Amino acid sequence: MNSKINRIDAVHSLGFHNFHGPDSGEFVFPDGETPPSESEIQAEVKRLQAEYDAKAYARARQPLYPDIGDQLDDLYHKGAFSAEMKAKIKKVKDDNPKPE
């Protein structure tokens, strides 16, 4: 999944939220607000895109991991939790037994 960061994303990231206009055109900001320069916007687009691209591995991995409930159940049964956490989980399981 490839995403392209746009100018609107960049302006929001720079802390401006009350503006309007098309991504490819001139933005309109409220009176008295100094808008970011186009070079600031483009630098933020580049920074955000690099940040997004650097996390491609995480987006690719996420749907491949086992369900978090399955992971936690495995940890519980193999004793990887502290005694306190194991007791809390056991109480939930005991209070809500799995149907036979």
N, C-alpha and C positions, 0 to 999 in steps of 0.2 A: 504494500500500500504506500504509494508515494503521495506526499502532500506538498503543496506549494504555499508557503506563507505569503499572505498578501499585505498590502499597505495598511488596510484597516486593522489587521492583527497587530501590526507594528505600532500604529498610533495608540491603540488600546494598551499595548505593553509599555509604552512610554508614559502612561498615566492619564491619557486624555479619553474621556468617555462621553462627553457631551458635544458631539460634532455630527455632521452628516455630509453626504456626498458620495459619489461613486468611487470605487477603488482605483479606477484609471484616471480620475479627474481631480479637480480641486476640492478640498474639504472645506466646509464652512464651520467655523468655531464661534462660540458665543462672543459677543462684544467684550472687549477688555482682556480676552484670553490670548496670550501669545502662542500661536501654533508652532509645532516643531518644523524645522526646515526640511526640505526634501532630502538633503544629505543625511540628516538625522534619521528620517524615516527609512531611507534605503539601508543605512548602516544597521538599523534595528531589524529590518527584513532579513538581511544577511545573517545577523547573529541568531535570530530565531530559527531560521532555516537550518543553520549549522547545528543548533541544539536539537532540533527535531531529527535531523539526519543521523546524529550521533546516537540516538536512542532506537534506531531501527531494530537492533537485536532484541531489545526488550519487547517491542510490539510483535515481533515474529515469535518469540518464546511464549508469550502470555496465553494464547489459545491452546498451546500444546501441553501445558502443565495439567496434572490431574486436578480435579475439583478440590477446592480448599477444604471442604468437609471431609473428603477422602484422605487428604493429607493429614488433617488434624486427628482423624480417627486412627490412622496408622501410627502417628506419634503417641497417642494415648495408649494404644495396645502394646507398643514396644517399650514403654517406660521412659520416654525422653522428656517428660514434663517433670517439674518439681512436685513434691508430695502435695503441696497446697493446691497447685493447679490440677493435679490428677484427682484430688478429692472434690474439687468444684465440678469437674467434668463428670465424675462418677455420679454425683448427686443429680445432675441434669439427666444423665442416662437412666438412673434408677427411677427418677420421678416421671420419666417419659419413656417407658420401655418400648423396644422395637416389637411390632406385631409379629406373631409366629405364623 
